[in-house]
């Protein structure tokens, strides 16, 4: 009788879960569920305390001190990032407000004091400039000359404007420089002033000039076709007076418009004769001819009845 040496086989336990392709499933013991399965790269939860409440045991989510520290660091990073974003956003908003032309104030250069109405008018014009030119709505991209040209359309008494850089945001202050008049001219019963750039304006912010224009042309200023107060004539008059002042030929005492509205007679202090000029000539060149002619008269001790510099490069006298 032959004996079998094979060991008796044990019954295989029935699989408790189906295996999916390429997925390793943990083998569970009897009465064990997935909540107690140890998995790779997982932190074992537990508590170092000897006293654990029944509620925490039932929840089965007791966090270890190491995991608590990790979660605290992550929470701190989120708070720091949020605060950093809020501060950056506040800085951008403050910079935008501080450099915007919408938040500006205006003051005059020197001892000139503006009325509240004048300040409001100029500030309103500056805001309308930022609307007309959105690309220059901020002071960092502002063109002072373009802004001054825009202001001069409604405020011809303004000579220039510049931004006073203030360390205190969000407030910008524009400083306005007003024109200094050289001569006064009454046209149609209204008083006007002309500066050295040949610009006429009505609002005066300094002492009135003592020099006035004597109009002997006989042309009515209300006649728009032949008016003496044309833009070309006004520009020439102001630039000529400014050039004579630069040349230091003497103080202009009288300015007379003769019968011809294209000419201008200048009388200097201490000289009783007129100097005849013409608006078709360049004001600076004509002022240089006047200075040369007067130097010749003084050298030769000549007292003429008039000096004529209406022709370029030449001077006549009688």
RONU-167017 format. One record per residue (C-alpha): x, y, z. Coordinates in steps of 0.05 Angstrom, whole numbers, padded with zeros to 5 digits, always signed. Each point is the difference from the previous one (the first is absolute). Example, Ala and Ser with C-alpha at 12.3 -4.5 7.8 and 13.67 -1.06 7.14 Angstrom:
# RONU-167017
+00246-00090+00156 +00027+00069-00013 
END
This chain:
# RONU-167017
+00000+00000+00000 +00028+00065-00023 +00000+00061+00046 -00006+00070-00027 +00050+00051+00026 -00037+00061-00026 -00021+00049+00053 -00073+00013+00006 -00020+00064-00036 -00034+00055+00037 -00062+00031-00027 +00012+00065-00035 -00034+00060+00029 -00051+00030-00044 +00021+00066-00030 -00033+00058+00033 +00011+00048-00057 +00007-00003-00075 +00068+00016-00028 +00004+00050-00056 +00054-00005-00053 +00068+00030+00021 -00026+00017+00069 +00025-00031+00063 -00053-00008+00053 +00018-00008+00074 -00019-00065+00032 -00050+00011+00056 -00008-00041+00061 -00066-00024+00026 -00041+00059+00028 +00048+00052-00029 -00022+00057-00046 +00037+00050-00043 +00004+00052+00055 +00056-00039+00035 +00040-00018-00062 +00072+00026+00000 +00019+00032-00066 +00067+00022-00026 +00020+00074+00008 -00055+00011+00051 +00010+00029+00070 -00022-00046+00056 -00050+00037+00041 -00004-00004+00074 +00008+00040+00063 +00056+00007+00050 -00050+00014+00054 -00019-00055+00048 -00071+00027+00005 -00038-00004-00065 -00074+00015+00000 -00049-00049-00028 -00023+00051-00051 +00070+00004-00030 +00004-00075-00001 -00065-00006-00038 +00022+00054-00050 +00065-00037-00013 +00033+00065-00025 +00048+00014+00058 +00056+00042-00030 +00072-00012+00020 +00042+00059+00027 +00044-00003-00063 -00060+00006-00046 -00029+00055+00042 +00065+00040-00007 -00001-00012-00075 -00071+00025-00005 +00016+00061+00042 +00058+00019-00046 -00045-00008-00061 -00053+00044+00033 +00051+00053+00016 +00025+00000-00072 -00071+00010-00026 -00012+00058+00048 +00067+00033-00019 -00015-00008-00074 -00069+00030+00008 +00026+00059+00040 +00056+00011-00052 -00051+00001-00057 -00044+00049+00038 +00059+00046+00015 +00023-00003-00073 -00071+00016-00024 -00005+00058+00049 +00068+00027-00024 -00022-00003-00073 -00066+00035+00016 +00037+00054+00041 +00050+00010-00056 -00055+00005-00053 -00038+00051+00042 +00062+00039+00017 +00022+00006-00073 -00069+00012-00029 -00017+00069-00026 -00068-00008+00033 +00032+00011+00069 +00035+00067-00010 +00002+00068+00031 +00023+00066-00031 +00040+00058+00026 +00032+00060-00033 +00074+00013-00003 +00029+00058+00040 -00044+00046+00042 -00061-00009-00044 -00062-00024+00038 -00055-00036-00038 -00073+00006+00017 -00040-00063+00013 -00036+00011-00066 +00066+00004-00038 +00026-00063+00034 -00063-00039-00017 +00002+00023-00072 +00072-00021-00010 -00009-00066+00036 -00061-00015-00043 +00040+00015-00063 +00055-00047+00023 -00050-00056+00012 -00030+00012-00069 +00070-00006-00028 +00008-00069+00030 -00066-00019-00033 +00021+00027-00067 +00068-00034+00004 -00008-00066+00038 +00072-00018-00014 +00022+00059+00044 -00050-00011+00056 +00057-00014+00048 +00056+00047+00020 +00054-00051-00018 -00020+00006-00073 -00018+00074+00000 +00026+00049-00052 +00002+00068+00035 +00003+00039-00066 -00062-00035-00027 -00037+00012+00065 +00020+00074-00001 -00023+00006-00073 -00066-00031+00019 -00009+00047+00059 +00016+00061-00042 -00059-00012-00045 -00047+00019+00057 +00050+00037+00045 +00044+00043-00046 +00030+00035+00061 +00038-00065+00018 +00072-00001-00025 +00020-00070+00023 -00017-00053+00051 +00042-00053+00034 -00011-00053+00052 +00027+00011+00070 +00025-00069+00022 -00027-00012+00069 +00024-00058+00044 -00070-00005+00030 -00046-00041-00043 -00054+00000-00024 +00002+00075-00013 +00030+00034-00061 +00009+00075-00004 +00006+00036-00066 +00036+00067+00003 -00026+00050-00051 +00044+00056-00026 -00039+00060-00026 +00021+00047-00055 +00034+00067+00014 -00030+00055-00042 +00044+00050-00038 -00054+00045-00028 -00074+00014+00010 -00049+00009-00057 -00072+00021+00003 -00042-00033-00054 -00074+00014-00006 -00001+00028+00070 +00032-00062+00031 +00069+00000+00029 +00049-00052-00026 +00073-00014+00013 +00057-00027-00043 +00062-00037+00024 +00069-00010-00033 -00026-00062-00037 -00053+00041-00036 -00059-00031+00037 -00060+00043+00018 -00039-00014+00064 -00051+00037+00042 +00011-00026+00071 +00058+00033+00037 +00038-00033+00057 +00055+00052+00010 +00009+00075-00001 -00029+00034-00062 +00052+00025-00050 +00009+00075-00008 +00010-00007-00075 -00064+00005-00042 -00013-00003-00075 -00022+00063-00036 -00044-00020-00059 +00003+00055-00053 -00019-00046-00057 -00073+00021-00002 -00022-00072-00011 -00058-00023+00043 +00021-00061+00040 -00070-00030-00008 +00012-00008-00075 +00022-00073-00005 +00028+00007-00071 +00047+00059+00013 +00007-00002+00075 +00066+00026+00027 -00001-00052+00056 +00015-00059-00045 +00038-00059+00029 +00059+00013-00045 +00005+00073+00020 -00007-00016+00074 +00053-00055-00004 +00048+00047-00036 -00012+00057+00049 +00014-00042+00062 +00061-00035-00029 +00030+00066-00024 -00008+00032+00069 +00031-00062+00032 +00058+00001-00049 +00013+00074+00012 +00001-00014+00075 +00051-00055-00010 +00044+00045-00043 -00003+00054+00054 -00008+00057-00049 -00039+00040+00051 -00068+00003+00032 -00058+00002-00048 -00041+00061+00016 -00053+00000-00054 -00028-00049-00051 -00040+00032-00056 -00038-00034-00056 +00003+00049-00060 -00049+00004-00058 +00030-00064-00029 -00021-00059+00041 +00061-00039-00023 +00048+00048+00034 +00018+00018+00071 +00035+00061+00027 +00042-00008+00063 +00021+00058+00045 +00057-00012+00049 +00011+00038+00064 +00049+00059-00011 -00010-00002-00076 -00053+00046-00029 -00001-00032-00069 -00039-00063-00021 +00030-00065-00024 -00041-00027-00058 -00009-00076-00004 -00039-00048-00043 -00037-00063+00020 +00025-00039-00061 +00070-00003+00030 +00026-00046+00054 -00006+00033+00068 +00068-00023+00025 +00036+00022-00064 -00035+00067+00001 +00020+00011+00073 +00072-00014-00019 -00004+00053-00056 -00030+00050+00049 +00058-00012+00049 +00052+00010-00057 -00034+00063-00026 -00004+00032+00068 +00072-00016+00015 +00020+00034-00065 -00043+00061+00017 +00032+00007+00068 +00070-00009-00028 -00011+00053-00053 -00040+00044+00047 -00058+00003-00048 -00070+00019+00022 -00046-00021-00058 -00074+00014-00008 -00012-00075-00008 +00036-00066-00010 -00027-00050-00051 +00018-00075+00007 -00056-00028-00042 +00050-00029-00050 +00041-00059+00023 +00074+00015+00011 -00008+00075-00012 -00018+00061+00041 -00022+00068-00026 -00005+00064+00038 -00018+00072-00014 
END
